[in-house]
Amino acid sequence: MNVENIRKDFPILQKKVAGMPVIYLDNACQSLRPIQVINRINEYYNDFPACGERSMHKLGKKVDEGVAAARKSLQNLFNAKSPDDLIFTKNATEAINIVAHALDLKKGDVVLTTDKEHNSNLIPWQLLAQKGIKHEVVEFNNVDALNDKLTKDVKIVSMVHTSNLDGTSINAKEMIKAAHDNGSLFMLDACQSAPHKPVDVKALDVDFMACSGHKMLGPSGIGLLYGTI
């Protein structure tokens, strides 16, 4: 790995702060954007700044083609069955909220999360708990603790794949199987895992998965929701 060549892809790393080269270690919050991404963003604004999937003119069609290509690329990245299983959102927070509010959870229904959740996968369930659902917490990556909590009332298990707190990961396949054996759905927060390791939604057999573009070299304001049930 040629680190210097990689650094050349990131304009900000060519600058200095207080006379010193920039060293950036905050990728758990958001990654830097390489020049290739910046150039593609500028290409949109310079060459075809139009609305996608709603305009019939040539600029709009160019956007349509770009969106379709992006969806196909993400289908391949996550090994989804179809690009139709993927939708773009503003971020992972919106993606998780879409799932939380689309399931039509009733009073007494139970949602399980871990004790290492990002607020994006914590607050939506806490807010629903104020309306009567039950939000319960299990120990991170402890399948026995999960099985102890699984009852007929558990409608969905929603867990972070890799924690932004300490970088540890759950055995997602094991957790998903336990939830499915109980008849529960499973939501995977892959914000921290998707940039760093394969996330194969078919192999995991996950029902929903969310991640954010700004954590994996992509633009701000882009998130992803995978879903198939």
C-alpha positions as CSV (number, residue, x, y, z in Angstrom):
1,M,0.0,0.0,0.0
2,N,1.4,3.3,-1.1
3,V,0.1,5.7,1.6
4,E,1.5,8.8,-0.2
5,N,-0.4,8.0,-3.4
6,I,-3.6,7.5,-1.4
7,R,-3.1,10.8,0.4
8,K,-2.8,12.5,-3.0
9,D,-6.5,11.6,-3.7
10,F,-7.6,13.8,-0.9
11,P,-7.2,17.6,-1.5
12,I,-7.5,18.5,2.2
13,L,-4.5,16.3,3.0
14,Q,-2.4,18.4,0.7
15,K,-3.0,21.4,2.9
16,K,-1.4,22.4,6.2
17,V,-2.9,23.6,9.5
18,A,-0.7,25.7,11.7
19,G,2.2,24.8,9.4
20,M,1.7,21.0,9.9
21,P,0.3,18.4,7.4
22,V,-3.3,17.3,8.1
23,I,-3.7,14.0,9.9
24,Y,-7.4,13.0,9.9
25,L,-8.6,10.2,12.2
26,D,-12.3,11.1,12.6
27,N,-13.6,8.7,10.0
28,A,-16.1,7.2,12.5
29,C,-17.9,10.6,12.3
30,Q,-17.4,11.2,8.6
31,S,-14.8,10.3,6.0
32,L,-12.9,12.6,3.8
33,R,-13.9,12.8,0.1
34,P,-11.4,11.9,-2.5
35,I,-10.9,14.0,-5.6
36,Q,-12.8,11.4,-7.7
37,V,-16.0,12.0,-5.7
38,I,-15.5,15.8,-5.7
39,N,-15.1,15.7,-9.4
40,R,-18.3,13.7,-9.9
41,I,-20.2,16.1,-7.7
42,N,-18.9,19.1,-9.7
43,E,-19.7,17.2,-12.9
44,Y,-23.4,17.1,-11.9
45,Y,-23.5,20.8,-11.0
46,N,-21.5,21.9,-14.1
47,D,-22.9,19.5,-16.8
48,F,-26.4,18.3,-15.9
49,P,-27.9,20.1,-12.8
50,A,-31.4,18.8,-13.2
51,C,-34.1,16.8,-11.3
52,G,-33.9,13.1,-11.6
53,E,-36.8,10.7,-12.2
54,R,-39.2,13.5,-12.9
55,S,-37.9,15.5,-15.9
56,M,-38.2,14.4,-19.5
57,H,-35.5,16.6,-21.0
58,K,-31.9,15.5,-21.7
59,L,-30.4,16.8,-18.5
60,G,-33.0,15.0,-16.4
61,K,-32.4,11.8,-18.3
62,K,-28.7,12.1,-17.6
63,V,-29.5,12.3,-13.9
64,D,-31.7,9.3,-14.2
65,E,-28.9,7.3,-15.8
66,G,-26.5,8.3,-13.0
67,V,-28.9,7.3,-10.2
68,A,-29.6,4.0,-11.9
69,A,-25.9,3.3,-12.2
70,A,-25.4,4.2,-8.5
71,R,-28.2,1.9,-7.4
72,K,-26.7,-0.9,-9.5
73,S,-23.3,-0.4,-8.0
74,L,-24.7,-0.5,-4.5
75,Q,-26.7,-3.7,-5.4
76,N,-23.4,-5.3,-6.4
77,L,-21.6,-4.0,-3.3
78,F,-24.1,-5.4,-0.9
79,N,-25.1,-8.4,-3.0
80,A,-28.8,-7.4,-3.0
81,K,-31.2,-9.3,-5.2
82,S,-32.4,-6.3,-7.0
83,P,-31.6,-2.5,-7.2
84,D,-35.3,-2.1,-6.3
85,D,-34.4,-3.4,-2.8
86,L,-32.4,-0.2,-2.2
87,I,-33.6,3.3,-1.7
88,F,-31.6,6.5,-1.2
89,T,-32.3,8.5,2.0
90,K,-30.8,11.6,3.6
91,N,-28.8,9.5,5.9
92,A,-29.0,6.3,8.0
93,T,-31.0,8.1,10.7
94,E,-33.8,8.7,8.2
95,A,-33.5,5.1,6.9
96,I,-33.9,3.7,10.4
97,N,-36.8,6.1,11.1
98,I,-38.6,5.0,7.9
99,V,-38.5,1.4,9.2
100,A,-39.5,2.3,12.7
101,H,-42.6,4.2,11.5
102,A,-43.5,1.9,8.7
103,L,-44.0,-1.3,10.7
104,D,-47.2,-0.1,12.4
105,L,-46.0,-1.2,15.8
106,K,-48.8,-1.5,18.4
107,K,-48.9,-1.0,22.1
108,G,-47.1,-3.9,23.8
109,D,-45.0,-4.8,20.8
110,V,-41.3,-5.1,21.7
111,V,-38.2,-3.8,20.0
112,L,-34.8,-5.0,21.0
113,T,-31.5,-3.1,20.6
114,T,-28.0,-3.4,22.1
115,D,-26.3,-1.4,24.8
116,K,-23.9,0.2,22.3
117,E,-26.3,1.8,19.8
118,H,-25.7,5.1,18.1
119,N,-28.5,7.7,18.8
120,S,-29.8,7.0,15.2
121,N,-30.8,3.5,16.3
122,L,-31.8,4.4,19.8
123,I,-33.9,7.6,19.9
124,P,-36.5,6.4,17.3
125,W,-37.4,3.4,19.4
126,Q,-37.3,5.5,22.6
127,L,-39.8,7.9,21.1
128,L,-42.1,5.1,20.0
129,A,-41.8,3.7,23.5
130,Q,-43.5,6.9,24.7
131,K,-46.5,5.8,22.6
132,G,-46.8,2.3,24.1
133,I,-44.3,0.0,22.4
134,K,-41.7,-1.6,24.6
135,H,-38.0,-0.9,24.0
136,E,-35.6,-3.3,25.6
137,V,-31.8,-3.6,25.6
138,V,-29.6,-6.6,25.4
139,E,-25.9,-7.0,25.9
140,F,-23.8,-6.3,22.8
141,N,-22.9,-9.4,20.8
142,N,-24.4,-11.8,23.4
143,V,-26.7,-14.2,21.5
144,D,-27.7,-15.9,24.8
145,A,-28.8,-12.6,26.2
146,L,-30.8,-12.0,22.9
147,N,-32.4,-15.4,23.1
148,D,-33.4,-14.7,26.7
149,K,-35.3,-11.6,25.5
150,L,-36.9,-13.1,22.4
151,T,-40.6,-13.6,22.9
152,K,-43.7,-13.6,20.6
153,D,-44.1,-9.9,21.3
154,V,-40.7,-9.0,19.8
155,K,-41.5,-7.6,16.4
156,I,-38.0,-6.4,15.4
157,V,-34.5,-6.6,16.6
158,S,-32.5,-3.6,15.5
159,M,-28.7,-3.7,16.1
160,V,-25.6,-1.8,15.2
161,H,-23.2,-4.0,13.2
162,T,-20.0,-2.3,14.3
163,S,-20.0,0.1,17.2
164,N,-18.8,3.7,16.7
165,L,-18.0,3.6,20.4
166,D,-15.2,1.0,20.4
167,G,-15.1,-0.6,16.9
168,T,-16.3,-4.0,18.1
169,S,-18.8,-5.9,16.0
170,I,-21.6,-8.3,16.6
171,N,-21.9,-11.7,14.9
172,A,-24.6,-10.4,12.7
173,K,-25.5,-13.7,11.0
174,E,-25.9,-15.4,14.4
175,M,-28.1,-12.6,15.8
176,I,-30.2,-12.5,12.6
177,K,-30.8,-16.2,12.7
178,A,-31.9,-16.0,16.4
179,A,-34.4,-13.2,15.5
180,H,-35.8,-15.1,12.5
181,D,-36.1,-18.3,14.5
182,N,-38.3,-16.3,16.8
183,G,-40.4,-14.9,13.9
184,S,-38.9,-11.4,14.4
185,L,-37.6,-9.0,11.8
186,F,-34.0,-7.7,11.9
187,M,-32.6,-4.2,11.2
188,L,-28.9,-3.8,10.8
189,D,-27.2,-0.5,11.3
190,A,-24.1,-0.9,9.0
191,C,-22.8,2.7,9.1
192,Q,-19.5,1.7,10.6
193,S,-19.2,-1.8,9.0
194,A,-20.1,-1.0,5.3
195,P,-17.0,1.1,4.7
196,H,-14.6,-1.4,6.1
197,K,-15.7,-5.0,5.4
198,P,-18.1,-6.9,3.2
199,V,-21.8,-6.7,4.1
200,D,-23.6,-9.3,2.1
201,V,-27.4,-8.8,2.7
202,K,-28.3,-12.2,1.1
203,A,-25.7,-14.2,3.1
204,L,-26.8,-12.5,6.3
205,D,-30.5,-12.9,5.4
206,V,-31.1,-9.5,6.9
207,D,-34.5,-7.8,6.5
208,F,-33.4,-4.2,6.7
209,M,-30.0,-2.5,6.5
210,A,-29.0,1.2,6.7
211,C,-25.8,3.0,6.1
212,S,-24.6,6.6,5.3
213,G,-22.6,7.8,2.3
214,H,-20.6,10.4,4.3
215,K,-18.9,7.6,6.3
216,M,-17.7,5.8,3.2
217,L,-16.1,8.5,1.0
218,G,-19.5,9.7,-0.4
219,P,-21.2,13.1,-0.4
220,S,-23.1,14.5,2.6
221,G,-26.8,14.1,2.6
222,I,-26.8,10.6,1.1
223,G,-28.0,7.5,3.0
224,L,-29.1,4.1,2.0
225,L,-31.9,1.8,3.1
226,Y,-32.1,-1.9,2.1
227,G,-35.3,-3.8,2.7
228,T,-36.9,-7.0,1.6
229,I,-39.6,-8.8,3.5
